[in-house]
């Protein structure tokens, strides 16, 4: 069924959604302004806008050593965020920067300052929908149902991430060091990044179902280990996840252009 159904039996057409990837850091003094812009765009378009805050770099996202003053000691970084930062060359262009559905990668116009986001979002929202995504979950598994909307050809991958809201921790905001800053949409982990189908021909009405098993304790431990052993200037202080504040973000992207063609978000039922 290509459409969702309301309680009264009426159908709701699926909407084009847009992912704003906000590359940020807790010691980046201008980064809170980008978070404010993301929320303003979300307030304008509602749930069609999905945010993801990706803390990157050893300059603005590294934690202070635990032996120093007790500020900025948390490590928000992940191996996936660091890999995306390296691939898309975001932080090297200066933070904050964002990508809007990763559009423009092929001509290197994908790295956008916050004042460019709204225009890019409006453009993305005009694009046709080739896929819709439905997400559900329980304590051990996440279920993704992707519905093909048009006959299309190409290589597409499905990515499933977990983000966390309402993380209260330090953030530099201009000249101020804010102790109780609320960090939202923070990337915690990536569960899969794999082919949506082993066939590059997609037919309208085709449904593709995926089940992803997960264990939050082991995923959290992996982040701690990454911070301890592999992140640049990490300190291992990367745990204390609040599982009740976590969301699933699933998106489909074109493997050639890297453009995200659809994205969806749902609360994690853990």
C-alpha positions in Angstrom: 0.0 0.0 0.0 1.8 3.2 -1.2 0.0 5.4 1.3 -0.4 5.6 5.1 -3.9 5.3 6.5 -5.6 7.5 9.1 -8.0 6.1 11.7 -10.9 7.3 9.6 -9.7 5.3 6.6 -8.5 8.3 4.6 -5.1 8.1 3.0 -2.1 10.3 3.5 0.3 10.6 0.6 3.9 10.1 1.6 5.9 13.3 1.6 9.4 14.1 0.5 11.6 14.4 3.6 15.0 16.1 3.9 18.0 15.2 6.0 20.1 18.1 7.4 23.4 16.8 8.5 24.8 19.4 10.9 28.6 18.9 11.3 29.4 20.5 14.6 31.6 20.4 17.7 31.1 21.3 21.4 34.0 23.8 21.4 32.9 25.5 18.1 31.6 28.9 19.2 29.5 29.5 16.1 27.9 26.0 16.0 24.9 26.8 18.3 23.7 29.2 15.6 23.6 26.4 13.1 21.5 24.3 15.6 19.1 27.2 15.9 18.8 27.4 12.1 18.1 23.7 11.9 15.3 24.0 14.4 13.9 27.0 12.6 13.7 25.0 9.3 12.1 22.1 11.2 9.5 24.5 12.7 8.7 25.7 9.2 8.2 22.4 7.5 7.5 20.0 10.4 8.5 16.4 10.4 9.6 16.6 6.7 12.9 17.9 8.1 15.1 15.4 10.0 18.2 16.6 11.7 21.4 14.9 12.6 24.2 16.5 14.6 27.6 15.0 13.7 30.4 16.0 16.0 33.7 15.9 14.1 37.3 17.0 14.1 40.1 17.1 16.7 39.9 20.9 16.8 36.3 21.5 17.7 35.0 18.1 18.8 37.8 16.6 20.8 37.2 16.3 24.5 39.4 18.1 27.0 41.7 15.7 28.9 40.1 14.3 32.1 43.0 15.8 34.0 42.0 19.3 33.0 39.2 21.5 34.3 35.9 19.6 34.3 34.5 21.1 31.1 34.2 19.8 27.6 35.2 16.3 28.7 32.6 14.3 26.8 33.5 12.8 23.4 30.5 13.0 21.0 32.4 11.7 18.1 31.8 8.4 16.3 33.8 6.3 13.8 31.0 6.9 11.2 30.9 10.6 11.7 34.6 10.8 11.4 34.5 8.7 8.2 31.8 10.8 6.7 33.8 13.9 7.6 36.9 12.5 5.8 34.9 11.4 2.7 32.9 14.6 2.3 35.7 16.9 3.5 33.4 18.9 5.7 35.3 20.1 8.8 38.3 21.0 6.6 36.1 23.7 5.2 35.4 25.1 8.7 32.6 24.4 11.1 29.7 24.7 11.3 28.8 23.2 7.9 26.0 21.1 6.7 24.8 18.8 3.9 21.2 18.9 2.7 20.4 15.3 1.5 24.1 15.3 0.5 23.0 17.0 -2.7 25.7 18.5 -4.8 28.5 16.1 -4.0 29.4 15.4 -7.6 30.1 19.1 -8.3 31.5 19.8 -4.8 28.6 22.1 -3.9 27.5 19.9 -1.0 29.3 21.8 1.8 26.9 24.5 2.9 27.0 27.2 5.6 23.9 27.5 7.8 22.6 30.5 5.9 22.4 28.4 2.7 20.4 25.6 4.3 16.9 27.0 3.9 17.2 27.6 0.2 18.7 24.1 -0.4 15.9 22.5 1.7 13.2 24.3 -0.3 14.8 23.0 -3.5 15.0 19.4 -2.2 11.3 19.4 -1.1 10.3 20.0 -4.8 11.9 16.7 -5.9 9.8 13.6 -6.8 9.7 10.7 -4.4 11.0 7.4 -5.6 10.9 5.6 -2.3 9.0 5.7 1.0 10.2 4.3 4.2 8.3 2.9 7.2 10.1 2.2 10.5 9.1 0.1 13.5 11.1 -1.4 16.3 11.1 -3.4 19.5 13.7 -4.1 22.2 16.0 -6.1 19.9 15.1 -5.4 16.3 14.4 -2.6 13.9 12.1 -3.2 10.9 12.4 -1.2 7.7 9.9 -1.4 5.0 10.9 0.5 1.8 8.3 0.9 -0.9 9.3 1.8 -4.5 7.1 4.6 -5.9 8.3 4.7 -9.5 10.1 2.4 -12.0 13.7 3.4 -11.6 17.2 2.0 -12.2 20.4 2.5 -10.2 22.3 1.5 -7.2 20.8 2.5 -3.9 22.0 1.8 -0.3 20.0 1.8 2.9 21.5 3.4 6.0 20.0 3.0 9.5 21.4 5.2 12.3 20.6 5.9 15.9 20.5 9.5 17.2 19.9 10.8 20.7 18.1 13.9 21.9 18.3 16.0 25.0 21.9 15.3 26.0 22.8 17.9 28.6 26.5 18.8 28.4 29.0 21.5 27.7 28.9 23.7 24.6 30.8 26.8 23.7 28.4 29.5 22.5 30.1 32.6 21.3 32.3 33.7 24.3 30.3 31.6 26.8 30.9 28.1 28.0 27.4 26.7 28.6 27.3 23.9 31.1 23.7 22.8 30.6 23.4 23.0 26.8 20.9 20.7 25.2 22.4 18.7 22.4 19.8 17.2 20.0 19.8 14.8 17.1 23.3 13.6 18.1 24.6 10.7 15.9 25.3 7.7 18.2 25.8 4.8 15.8 25.2 3.4 12.3 23.7 0.0 12.2 23.9 -0.7 8.5 25.0 0.9 5.3 24.2 -1.8 2.7 22.6 -2.4 -0.7 18.8 -1.8 -0.6 18.5 -4.6 -3.2 20.9 -6.8 -5.1 19.0 -5.8 -8.3 19.4 -2.3 -9.7 16.0 -2.4 -11.4 13.2 -1.2 -9.1 9.5 -1.5 -10.0 6.7 0.7 -8.7 4.9 -1.0 -5.9 7.8 -3.2 -4.9 8.3 -3.6 -1.2 11.7 -4.3 0.4 11.8 -5.4 4.0 14.8 -5.4 6.3 15.2 -6.5 9.9 18.2 -5.2 11.8 19.0 -6.7 15.2 20.6 -4.4 17.7 22.1 -4.4 21.2 22.4 -0.9 22.7 24.8 -2.0 25.4 27.3 -3.4 22.9 26.8 -0.4 20.6 27.6 2.0 23.4 30.6 0.0 24.4 31.9 0.3 20.8 31.6 4.1 20.9 33.6 4.1 24.2 36.3 1.8 22.7 36.5 4.1 19.6 37.0 7.1 21.7 39.6 5.3 23.8 41.7 3.7 21.1 41.1 5.2 17.7 39.6 8.7 17.8 42.1 11.5 17.6 42.8 12.8 21.1 39.9 10.8 22.5 39.4 9.9 26.2 36.9 7.1 26.3 34.2 9.3 27.9 31.6 8.5 25.3 28.9 6.5 27.1 26.0 7.4 29.4 23.5 7.0 26.5 19.9 7.5 27.5 18.1 4.8 25.5 14.7 6.4 26.1 15.8 9.5 24.1 16.9 7.6 21.0 15.5 7.8 17.5 16.0 5.7 14.4 17.0 7.6 11.2 16.8 5.5 8.0 17.6 6.9 4.6 18.2 5.7 1.1 20.9 7.2 -1.1 22.1 6.9 -4.7 25.5 5.1 -4.6 26.9 7.1 -7.6 25.7 10.7 -6.7 25.6 10.0 -2.9 22.3 12.0 -2.8 19.8 11.0 -0.2 16.5 10.4 -2.0 14.4 9.7 1.0 14.8 9.7 4.8 12.5 8.9 7.7 12.7 9.1 11.5 10.9 7.2 14.3 11.4 6.9 18.1 13.3 3.8 19.2 11.0 1.4 21.1 13.6 -0.2 23.4 
